[in-house]
Amino acid sequence: MKLIPVNRIVLTAMAIVAMTNIAAADNVKITPLGSHDGEFCRFDRAMVFEDPDGTRLLYDAGRTVAGPEDPRLGKIDVVLLSHMHGDHVGDQHIAEVNAGECGKPDFAIKAAPNTNTVNIALGKSAAIITGSDMPRFFAAKLKALGGDPKASQLVRFGASRKVGGVAIATVPAVHTNGVNSAFIGGDLGNMLSEAGLEISAGPPTGYVLTFSNGLVVYLSGDTGITAEQDAVVRGHYNAKLAVINIGDTFTTGPTEAAFVINELIKPNSVIASHANEVATQSGKVIAGTKTEAFIASTNVPVHLPLSGRTLEFDGKGVCVSGC
């Protein structure tokens, strides 16, 4: 029997490890930040996207990120927000992970009038990138709190802004985008509250993110079915991974969302979001949920946003780790 020199075995092993690390370095990492570890809970919206070059974006911080001190955040370069509703911008939030129950998290911290979004951006020295008329609102908040109003930056439909290796574009969403009176305060805020009205911050938005490994991701925001999901998200950007809301009533429902994925965008993978339910128990989908219905109706792999569990995707939108 011919013996292989030990040094050759060591070098071969090192080469395999190196190639594995290089492959991993080319992946986009996506980490959901929900209210309860390892579960997909009622108010879960927030996700952190990390480009292979280290650029990190927080999407829709909402109520399940425990402010800027949440240890799960790490470095954040950009905060993205689809629209101004409290469960997305963060009118209140948990004090710590696993507070309360999956179906009823304990939102002990009030974030109004600042919003959780603004507090996180200030704490992390991050830019807030939004579309529509939202940048002026956030610029005023940042200025009032001693921050830099120029950190609130605009990307309108049809344009893009690049941060690190990530190109950020906004696309239309069909929803409302009212600013709650609690974020306004003063006499105007009181008058709006008494009248049962909100001030519009313009149309809500979705996002298309293009990462340095070539991966194109569609973030639906709260939306119904739109023609742009076919013509723009698929036709122009050719998104290979989608994060789509399935909660029904307020957004696309599970069957409508499945239609968007199967017939309009046609990505290679999808992450379910905004189900407005206790979707999992011990990390497994609960029978009879909207999440189960969406999975059953969708033609491509559906990945669950289990809080704290990082998913990695290659440039084609295929999940290669944490799936």
N, C-alpha and C positions, 0 to 999 in steps of 0.2 A: 504493500500500500504506500502510495506516494504522500508524503507529509507536506502540508502547505506551511511556509514560514509564518511565524506568529506576527511579524511586522506587516506582512501582506494582509492578514486577516484584520488587523487593527486599522490599516489604511482603508481597506474596503468598507469596514463598518463606519469609519469617519466620513467617507464619501457618501454613504447612504444617508447618514444623519444630516450632512450638509445639504444634500439635494432635497431632503424632506423639509428642512428649515427654509430653503429658498422657495419651495412650493408654497409653504405656509405664509411666507412673507408677501406673496402675491395675492393673498385673499383679503376680501373685505370682511371685517368682523362686525357683527350686529348683536348688541346685548340689550334685551328688554329690561326696563326698570319698573317693574310692577309693584304692587303693594305687598305681596307675599312671596317669599322665596320659592322658586320651583313651580309656581302655579300661574295660570292665566285667569285673572280675577276681574271683577265687575268694572272697575274704573281704569284698568290698565291701558295706557296709550303710549307712554314714553319709551323711546329707544335711543341708544347711542350707536352711531355708525363710525367705524374707524377705518380710514383709508390705509393701504399698505405703507404710505409715507408717514403715518402717525397722526394725520389730521383727524380730529374727532368732532363730530356733530351730534348735538342733542336735539331730538325731534319731539315736539309736543310734550313738554315736561309735565304739564297737568298737575294732578294732586298726589301722584305716587312717588315723586322724587322728594326726598326730605330736605328741600332747600339746598343752598350751595354747599353745605357741609356734608351732604350725603356721601358716605365713603365710596359708593359705587360709581360716582361720577368720574373721578380722576380729572385729568386735563380735558377741558372743553374749549374748543376754538370758536365754534359757531352754535348758536341756539336758533332753531327753526320753529316757526309756529304757523299752523294752518289757518287758524281763526281764533277769535277772541272769547269764545265760550269758556266758562270757568273750568270745565273739566279738561281743557286743553292748555289754556294760558296759566291756570293755577290760581284760583281764588282762595284756596286753602290747601293744606297738604299734610301728610303724615309727619309725625315727629321722628319716627324710626320705622324701619322695615318690619313687617309682620304685626303692626299695631292694628288692633281690631280683628275683624273677620274678613275673609276673601270677598264675601258678598256685602260687607258693611265695614270698610276700613275706618279706622279712627283718624279723621282729619282734624287733629288737635290744633294745628297752627293756621292762623288766619293770615293770608298773604295780601289781601286787599288793604289799601288801594294800590300797592306796588305791583303785585302779581308775582307768582313764583318764577315766571320767565325772566322778569327784570332782575329779581334778587339773585338768581343763578348767574345771569350774564355779568352782573356787577361783581359777584364773588369770584368768578372765574376769569374776569377780564376778557370776556368773549364778545364777539359781535352778535347782534340779533339781525338775522336776515329774513325779511318778509316781503310779500308783495302787496298789491292793492294800496290802501291808504293807511296801513298799519304802521309804517316806519315813523311817521310824525308822532303818533301816540307814544311809541317807545322812546323816541328821542327826547320828548318832554319829560317822561318819567326818569330817564337816565340823568338828565340835566338837573332835575329837582333833587335827586339823591346824591349829587356831586360827581356823577359819572360823565363820560364823554358822549354827548348826543350824536356825534358822528359814528359811534359804534352801532347805531341803528341804521341799517343799510337796506336799500331798495333793490328788488329784482322784479320787474314787471313782466307780464306775459310776452313771450317771444324773445326775451333777452336772457342773459346768464351772467353770473358773477363767479369768479374762481377764487377759492381759498385753498392754499396748498395744492394738493393734487386733485381736488374735487371741484367740478363745475356744477353750479347750483342754478337751476332754472325753475320758474313757477309755471303752473298750468291751471286752467280753470277748474273750479269745483262748484257744484250746485248745492247751496246751503245758505244759511244766514250768517251774519257776522256782526251782531250787535255788541256794543260795549256796555256792560252792566253799569248801572249808576254807582255801584260800590267802588268802581275803579276811577270814577270821576270826582265824587265828593262835592262839598260846598253846596251853594244854593242851586246850581244847575243839576247836580246829582240828586238833590232832594226833590226838585221839581220833576225830574224824569221818573223817579221812583214813585211819586204820588200819581203821576199820569199813567204809570204802567208801561213806560216807553224806554227804549235804548237808543243810543246814537250809533249809526252804522259806521263801520271802519272800512267800507267798500266791500267788494266781493271777497269771499273766502278763497283760499288757494290750495292747490296740491303742489307737489314738488317732483322734479326729475333730477336725480343726482347721477353724475357720471364720474366714476372713480378712476384712479390712475391705472388700475389693472384692466380697464375697459368695461367693467360692469356698469350697467345702466339700471337704476332703481326708480320705480314710481312710488311715491307716497301719496295716497289718495286724499288725505284729509277727510273731513266729513263731506260726503258727496252722494248724489244719486248717479244714475247712469247718464253719461254725457257722450256726445259725438266725438269730442276731443280725445276720449280714451282710445278710439280707433285711429282717427286722423292724425293726432299729435303724438300721444304717448307711444303708440305702436308705429304709426306711419312715419313720423319724423324721427323720434328718439330711439325707437326699437328697443324698448325696455325689456330686460330679461328677467327681472325680479320685481314683484309688486308687493307692497304692503297695503292691504285694502281693509276698510272698515265693513263689518258685517252685522252691525247691531240692530238693524231694522228701525222703522219709525223715524229715527233721527238721521239715518244714513242708509246706504244700500243694505237690504236684508241678505240673508245667506244665499237664496236662490238668485237674486239680482246680482250680487257680488260674483257668484259663480258664472253668470252670463258674461259679465265684464271680463273675467279672466279667460273664459273658454272661447268667446266669440270676438272680443274687441282687442284686448291687449295681447293675448296669447304669449305670455312669458314662459320661461322654463320652470319657474318656481314661484310660490306665493307665501307670504306670511299673513296669517289672519290677525286682525286687530279690532279693537273697539267693539267687542261682542256684547257689552252691557249685561254680563251674566257671570256666574261662577261656572267657568267652562271646563275646569279640570279638578281632579282630586288625586293627590299624590303624582301629579304630572301627567295623568291620563285623562283623555277626553271623557266627559260624563255623557252617558246615553241620553238622547232626547234633547240635547242642547242645540242652539243655533250653530255652534261651532261644529258639531257632528254633522249637521245638515249641510253646511258649507263644504266640508271635506268630502262628503258623499257625492256632492254635485259637481265637483271640480275635477278637471281632466289632468292637471299637473300636480306635482307634489305640494302638499300644504304643510307648512311648518308652524308649530305653535310658538307663540312668544312667551315662553316660560321665564318668569322673572329671574334675572341673574345668570341665565344659561346662554352662553355665547354661541352663536351660529356663525360659520365661516362660509363664504361664497366665492367661487372663482369668477373669472370674467364673463362666463357664459350664463351666470345665474344659477349654477348648480351647487347645492349645499354639499360641502366636502368635510365638514367637521361640526360636531355638536348637534347633528340632525336627529 
